[in-house]
C-alpha cells in the first residue's frame, strides 16, 4: 500500500501514514489511526500519572494507603496487598454487553465499579518502598517512579539497576549519583548529563570513560581536567580542594559556568548508542525503530516512548513498559512477555490478545475487562465460551463502528482508538502529558481534557529557606524534624534520613527547592519528545564526509532556535577523534 496523507481528527493538521504503518495495521487487523502521532501520544500520556501521589483509604480494608488516584475521584481503590490478594473477585463486577449503548461508555461505567490498584507496579517485589509507582524490585526507595531493580534511591524517574542515588532522571547501572540526567554506568557523578562509564565527575556533559573531571564536555577516556583544561593529578587535586565542599551558591555558579562552557562543543543530533536505522531521541541498542523516544532494546517499532530493556519488537504507539513483548499497539504501560495487546492500559505477565483492558496481569482473549488475572474469553468481566466470546467480540467491534462513542468536542471513537482523554481518571496536570506538552488550565479544558486542582501546600514550613545551614557539616540531625520552605514556590517539604545520610556522604548542602521543582528543572535538561528537520552545522575542513559545509540532513529533537551546535553522527564522531 502506498503512502497516504490524512487530517488529524484532533488537531486538524495533516499527517502521513507510511506503507510500513499500513502493513502493521493489516497484521494487527485494525483500522488506520484518525489522530496524528503526536496527538495519539498526548492522548495516551493523559492516562499516565507517574508522580502525583495522594493519601486515601483502602476500599477493602480501610487502611491508609498512598495512591495515584486522588481520594475525591469516583473510583474504588485497593492497597497493593489487598488488590493482589484473593479477598475479592473481579468477576463479581461482570456485566452484560448492551448493544444500545456505546461500548466505551459501558467500559467507563465498569471502570468506576471494579477496584483499581493504588499504585502501578509489582507490589510483591517491593521492600520498604511505599512511596513509589511504576516500579518493581526496589528496596528502601522513596519517591522514585518508573524504575526497576534499585536500592536506596530517593527522588528519581527512569532509574534502573542503581543504588544510593538522589535526584536523577534517566540513570542506569550507577551508584552515588546526584542531579544527573541521562547517565549510564557512572559512579559518584554530580550535576552531569549524557555521560557514560565515568566516575568522580562534576558538572560534565557528553563524557565517556572519564574520571576526576570538573565542568568538562565531549571528553573520551580523560582524567584530571577542569573545563577541558588538562592538569597533573597534584594540580587537579589542589584546585578541586579549593572548590569543595560545594555550597548552594557555588553550585549555582558552577552550573551556569558549565552550561556556558558546554555550548562551545557540538552535540550529536540525537542521544543514542548501538543503534541501526533509528530516529527519535534517547534510543539504545535498537534497530529499525522510528520516531521513538526513550527506548531500549527495541526492533521494527514506531511511535513509541518510555520502552524498557528486554528485546521487544513490532511495537507501534506503545507508551511505557514494552519489556520482552511483541505486537503491541496503541497501549499504555503494557509489557513483560506480552503479545497482541491493543488499546489497553497496564497489561503484563505474558498476557496476549487483550483489547480495551485495564490492570490485567496475565490471561488471554479478553475484551473490555478490568482487574482480571489469568482469565480467558471474557468481555466486560463476564465469562464466555471460546465460540461465544469470538461471536460477541465481532458484534461489539461492528457496533463500535455503527454506534461509536463521541466525546464532548465531537471526536469520534470507533474501534481502533485508545481511551478518550475526557474519561481519564486523572487531570491533565497530574500526568506526563503536562510534563512533556504543558498547557494552561483554560487551554486544557478547551481541548476537552480534565483538570484537577491539586493541594500544593500540604506542609506548612517551620524553617525559612534562608535559614537552612549553608554547609552539610553545620547541619544537625534536627533538620529531619523541620519543614523547609521552598525558595521558589514557598511550599513546604521535608528531608528524610536516607537523604540526609547521602548529602553527608557526598558533602552536599541541603536543598532549599521543593522536590517537584527539582524534578521539573531536570526535565528542562531532557530534550523534548518532538522532532525537527535540520542540516548538520559542521563546516570544518578535514572531515572526510564533506568538503565545505556538511549537507547531511536529519530529524532531531534540537529545535532550530536552540543555541547548541548540532552535528550529524559522522561529523560528531570525527570531532571527538
N, C-alpha and C positions, 0 to 999 in steps of 0.2 A: 504494500500500500504506500502511496506517495505522501509527502509532507502536506499538512493542512494548517491553515491559519484560521483561528476561531476567536470569537469575542468572549471574554470572561463574563460570566453571569453576575459576578460580584462587582468588580472594579470597572468593567466595560472596556478595558484595554485589550488589544489584540495579543494573542499568544499562539505559539506554534506547537503542533503535535507532530513529532518526528516519526518516520517509518518504524524505528525500533520500539517506540512507545506503542504504536498500534499492534505490533507483534506481541508485546507483553499483554496488552488488554485482551487480545484474542486468546492468548494462552490461559488467561485467568477467567475468560468468559464474562467480562464486564464491559460496560459501555465506556467510551472515551470521556474524560472529565469535562465538566462545563465551567470549572473555575481554573484560572491560571495557576502556575506552580507556586507563586508567592502567596496568593490568596488561600490556596489549599494548605500551605504550611501554617499560615496565621490561624486558619480555622482549627487545625489540629492543636496548635500551641495554646489556643484559648481554652482547651481542656486539660492543659498541663500545669498543675500547681506544684512547683518544686520547693518553694521556700516560705510560703505563707502558712504558718502553723498556729493552731489555736488550742485552748483548753476547753474541754467539754466532758460530758458524762458518757460512759459506755452504755449503749442502748440495751444491752443484755444484763450487765452486772451492776450498773450504776456507779462503777469506779471512775475516778478521774483519769482522763486519758489525754494525749496530745493527738491532734488530728489536722489534716489538710482541709477538712470541712468545718467552717465556722459554725458555732452552736445554733445560730439563727436560721441556718439553711434547712429546707424541708426534706431532710434525708435522715434515715436511720443509720447510725454509725456504731460499729462494734470495735472495741480494742483488739489489738493483734492476737492475744491469747484466745479471746472469745471467738473472733471471726474464724480462726483456723481450727477451732475445736469442733466436736461433734454435738455440741449443745443446741444446735439449731439446724434446720433442714431447708435449703434454698428451694426445694421442690414444693414446700408449703405455700409458696407465693405464685405457683404456676397459674396461668390464665389462658382461656380460650382466645384464639385469634378472632377478631371481629372485622369482617371484610368491609363494613360500612365506615370504619374509622381509619384514617391514615396510619400505616404501620408505625411510623416514627412517633406519633402521638401515643400509641399504645405502649411503645417501648419506654417513653418518658414516664408514663404512669407507673410502670414496673420498676423503673429506676428509683422512684420515690418510695417504694414499698419494701424492696429487698435490702437487707442490711449490707452496708458497704464497709470495707476495711478502713480503719482510721488513717493508716499511712501506707504508701506503696512500698513494697519490699518483702523480703522473706523474714518474717518475724523470728522464726526458729533459729536463724543464723546470727542473731544479734546478741551481744553481751554488753550490758550497761551502756546502751546506745539508744535511749528512748527518743531523744530529740533529733531524729534523722528521718529521711524519706527517700524513696527510690534507691534503696541500698540493700546490700547483702554482705554477710561475713565481716561485720565490724565489731571491734572491741574497744570500749572506753572512748567512744566518739561523741561529739556534741555539735549540733547544728551543722551537720555535714549532709549533703544531698547528692544524688546521682553518683554514688561512689561505691566501690566494692573492695573487699579484702584489705582493710586498713585497721590500724591500731593507734590510739592516742591522737586522733585527728580532731581539730577544732576549726569551725568555720571554713567550709570549702565546698566546691562543686566540681564534679568530674575529677575526683582524686582517687586513683586506683593503686592498689598494692604499695601503699606508702605508710610510713609510721612517723609519729612525733612531728606533725606539720600543722601550721596555723595560718589561716587566711590565704588560701590558694585557689586558683581557677585553672583547670586542666593541668593536672600533675600526676605523673605515672612513675612507679618504681623509684620513689625518692624518700629522703629522710632529712629531718631538721631543716625544712624549707619554710620560708616566711614571705608572704606577699609576692608570690611568683605567679606568672601566667604562662601557660603552655611550656612546661619544662619536663624533661624526661631523664630519668636515671641521674638525678642530682643529689648531692649531699651538702648540707649547710649552704644553700643558695638563698640569698635575701634580695628582695626588690628586683628580681631579674625576670627576663622574658625570653621565650623561644630558645632556651638553652638545653643542651643535651650532654650527659656524661661529664658534668662539671662538679667541682667541689670548692668550697670556701670562696665563693664569688659574691660580689655586691653590685647592685645597680648595673648589671650587664645584660646584653642582648645579642642574640644570634651567635652565641659562642658554643663550641663543641670540643670536648676533651680538654677543657681548660681548668686551671686551679689557681687560687691566690690571685684573683683579678678584681679590679675595682673600677666601675664606670666604663667598661670596655664594650666594643661592638665588633662583630664579624671576625672573631679570632678562632683559630683552629690549633688545638694542642699547644697552647701557650701558658706561660706562668709569669708571675711577678710583673704584671702590667697595671698601670693606673691611667685611665683614659687613653688607652692604646699606646702608652709610652713605656718602653722596656726598662726594668730596673734589675739590679742584682738582688739576690734574696735579702741580704742585710739591709740594703736601701729600702726595699719594699716593706720589710717588717718595721723599719723605723718610721716610714711615712704612715703606714697603717696604724701604728701605735698612737700617732698624733691625731688620727681620725676617730678611733674607737675609745670608749664605747659611744655609740650613736645616741644623740638626743633627738627629741621631736623636731627641734629647729634644724639640726644638721641633716636629718632625714629629708625634710622638705628641700633644703638647699641642694643636697647631692642628687635627689630625684630630678629636680629641674635641670641641674647641670648635665646629668646623664642623658636626659631626653633631648637636650640641645645637641649633645655630642653624637648621639645615635643618628640624628638626621643627616650627618655628614656622610654616612655609609649607605650603599644601596641595599635594598631589600629584594629578595626573590618575590616574584609576583604572587606566590601563594606559600602558605606554610604546609610542608608535607615532606614525607620521606618514604623511599622504597615503593614508589608507585609507577603504574604504567597506564597511560591513556586515561587521565582523570581530569576533572575540572571542579572547582569549588574552593574550599578553604579548610585547613586543619584536617588533612587526609593522610593516612598512614597505611602502608602495606596493602594497598588496594589496586584493583585492576578494572578497567572499563567501567568506571564509576563517574557519573557526570552530575554536575550541578548539585553537589552534596557538600555538607558542612559538618565538621567534627565527626568523621567516620574512620573506623579502623577495620582492617581485615575484611573488606567488602569487595565483591566482584559482580560485574554485569548489573549494576544498580543505578538508580537515578532519583533525583529529588528527595534525598534522604538527609537526616540530621540527627546528631547525638547517637550514633551507632557504635556500640561497644565491641570489644575484641571477641573473636571466635569464629572466623571464617564463614561469613554469610554470603549469600548470592541471590540474585534476582529479587531485590527489594526495590519497590517503587513507592514513593510517597510514604515512607516509614519515618516516623519521628520517635526517637528514644528506643534503646534496647537493641533488638535485632540479633543478639548473640547466637551464633551457630544455627541460623534459620534460613529458610528459602521461601520464595513465592509469597511475600508479604506485601500488601497493598493498602494504601490509604488508612493506615492504622497508627496508633499511638501506644508506646510502651508495650510492645509485643516482642517476644524473643524466647530464647532458651530451647533450641531444638524444635522450633515450631515450623509448620508448613501450611501454606494457603490460608492465611489469616486476612480477612477483608473487613474494612470499615469498623474496626474494633479498638477497644481501649483496655489495656493491661490484660494481656493473654500470655500464658507462659507454660513451661513444663511439658514440652512435647505435644502441645495441642495442635490439631490440624482441622482443616475445613470448618473454620469458625467465621461466621458473618454477623455483624452487629452484636458482638459480645462485649461484656464488661466484667472485669475481675474473674477471669476464667483460668484457673491453674490446672491445666490438663483437660483431656477429653477430646472428642471429635464430633463433627457433624452437628453443630449447634447453631441456631439462628435466633437472634434477638434474646439471648439468655444472659443472666446476671448471677454471678456468685456460684455457679455450678462447678463441682470439682470432679474431674474424670468421668463425666457423664457422656452420653451419646444419643443422637437423634432426638433432640429436644428443641422446642420452639416456645419462646416466652415462658421458659422454665417448666413447661409441661412435656411429659414423656410421650413419645410415639414409637411405633414400629418403624423399621427402616423404610418400608414402602409408604407408610402414612406420612413420614417426615418428608420424603422426596416429593410427594404429591402436593402437600401443603406448602412446602418451600417454593415450589414453582408457581403456585397460585399467589402467594404473597408478593413475589417478585413481579408478577403480572399486574397485581393490584397496585403496587407501588408506582408503576408507570402510568396506570389509568387514574389513580386517586392519590397523587403524591402529597407529601407534607409541604405546605407553603408557609414560609416564615413571615414575620410582620412587615418585612420590606418587600415581600412578593417574590423572594427567591425560591425556586422550586427544587425539592429534594426527592428525586426519583431513585430507584435502585442504582447504587454505584457511588453515592455521595457519603462522605463522613458526616457524623452527627452535627446538626446546626449549632452554631455558637450560642444562640439565644437559649438553648437547653443545657448549656454547660453549668455544672454545679458551682462554678467559680466566676467571680467578676474578672473582667479583662485585666484589671490592675493587680490581681492576685497571681497571674500566670506568667509563663515565659514569653508569651506573646507581647506583653507590655515591656519586658526586658529587651527584646530584640526589635520590636516595632512599636515604640512608645506612642501613645495617643493621650490627648487630654480627655477628661471625662465627657464633655459635651460631644466631642468628635466620636468617641467610642459609642455613645448612645445613639448618635445619628446613624452609625454603621450597623445598628441592631445588636450591639454587644452588651453584655452585662457589666455592671459596675458594683463594687462592694465598698462601703465606707468603713475602712478598717480602723481599729483603735491604734493610734500611733504613739501613745504615751502611757503605756501600761505601768511603767515605773516612774515615780516622782524622784528626781535626783536628790541626793544628800551631799554630793561633792561637786562643786563647780569645776568646769574644765581647767580653768587657770590655776586651780589649787591642787591638781594632781601632780605628784612629785615628778620632777624633770628626768631623773635617772632611776633605773631599776634598783640600784644599790640603796637608794634612800627609801624605797617603797616598803612599808611594813605589811605584815600579813593582814592587818585590819582592812586593807583595800578590798578584801573579799566581802566585807560587810557593807561596803559603800555602794550607792547607786550613782554612777558617774554621769554628769551632764555631757551630752554630745556637743562639741564645739560648733557644729554646723546646724543641727536640727533642734537642739535643746531637748531631745528625747533622752530618757534615762536608760542606762544599760549597766550590766554587772560583769565583773571578771570572775571566772571560775578557777578553782585551784590548779587544774592541769594547765590552764592558760598562763597563770602566774609562774608556775614552775618552768614553763617553756621560755617566757621572757627572761627569767633569771638565768637560765642556762645559756641563752644566746646574747645576754647583756643588752636587751632591748627595752626601751621605755614603754610604760603602759599607754595604750592608745587612748585618745580622747575623742574619737569619732565612732559613732554607732556602727555595730557590725553590718547593718543593712547598707549604710552609706559606704563602708569599706568595700563591700561586695559590688555595689554599683560602680565604684571607682575602678575596680579591677575589670569589670565588664567593658569599660571605656577603652581599655587596652586591647581587648579582643576584637579582631576585625569583624565587621558585620556579616550577616548571612545574606549577602547580596553581591551580585557580580556586575562589573562594568567592562566594556571592551576597550582595551588600550594597546599602545605600542610601546615596546621596550625603549627606555630613556637613555640607553648606553650609546655614547658616541666616541668611545675610546679607541684610538688606533692601536692595533696589535691584537685585538681579539679576533681569533681565526674564523669566527662565524659571520663576520661582516667587515666591510671595508671602511665606509664612513659611519653614518648613524645606523644603528641596528633597526631593521624593519620588521622584526618578529612581532606578531600580534598575539594577544592572549586575553582571556577573561580573568579578571582579578577583583578581589574584594577591596582593593585600594581605590577609592573614588578618585576621579580626575583632579579634584580640587585639594586633595591631601598633600602635605608638604614632603612626603617621603620620595626618595629616588627609587623607582621601581624598575627592575631588570627582568628579562626573560631568564630561564633556568641556565642556559649556556653562558650568558654574559655574567650572571651572578657567580657561577662556579669558577669562571676564569678570574674574576675579581679576587676570589679567595685563594687562588693557586699561588 
